Amino acid sequence: MTRSPLAVVLAALGLAAAAAAGIWYATLGPRSAPAKLRVPRVVGLRTGAAVRELTQEGLRVRVVEPRTLRPGGGAVVSQAPAPLTMVARGTRVTLRVAARRSLSSSSSPGRARATPRRGVGRAPRGRGRRA
């Protein structure tokens, strides 16, 4: 059976294209984003800003807040994994958040201080004025 020169050329081009596609897939692959990324530094940011930044990078976020009268909105005091660590996309980052100050200035919630602390807000005791 005799093959036409056009059929031979088309077969050779098909094999070359398949080989090139195989080499591309084996070396570069169909990656749209890197498999690993650096964790951004979010310590010191408000909780909402930190969560936004981490989720935009493709990371999951867990926020740990202390129990307070006014939840949410505190600043991030630590993060794990550490900033600039290389992690896979979708890794969970745990943020520890500082407590927000309550509106009350007393040391225990819900109870106002009956008497001022000794020495706070008073003039020093003395034997009289010195000139």
NORSULCOR-V920089 format. One record per backbone hydrogen bond with DSSP energy under -1.0 kcal/mol. CO is the residue of the C=O (numbers start at 0). NH is the residue of the N-H. If there is no record, write none. Layout:
co->CO nh->NH
co->CO nh->NH
This chain:
co->3 nh->7
co->4 nh->8
co->5 nh->9
co->6 nh->10
co->7 nh->11
co->8 nh->12
co->9 nh->13
co->10 nh->14
co->11 nh->15
co->12 nh->16
co->13 nh->17
co->14 nh->18
co->15 nh->19
co->16 nh->20
co->17 nh->21
co->18 nh->22
co->19 nh->23
co->20 nh->24
co->21 nh->25
co->22 nh->26
co->23 nh->27
co->23 nh->28
co->28 nh->30
co->34 nh->88
co->36 nh->86
co->38 nh->83
co->41 nh->44
co->44 nh->75
co->45 nh->49
co->46 nh->50
co->47 nh->51
co->48 nh->52
co->49 nh->53
co->50 nh->54
co->51 nh->55
co->53 nh->58
co->54 nh->57
co->57 nh->89
co->59 nh->92
co->61 nh->94
co->63 nh->96
co->73 nh->46
co->74 nh->97
co->75 nh->43
co->77 nh->95
co->79 nh->93
co->81 nh->84
co->84 nh->38
co->86 nh->36
co->87 nh->90
co->90 nh->59
co->92 nh->61
co->93 nh->79
co->94 nh->63
co->95 nh->76
co->95 nh->77
co->107 nh->110
co->116 nh->119
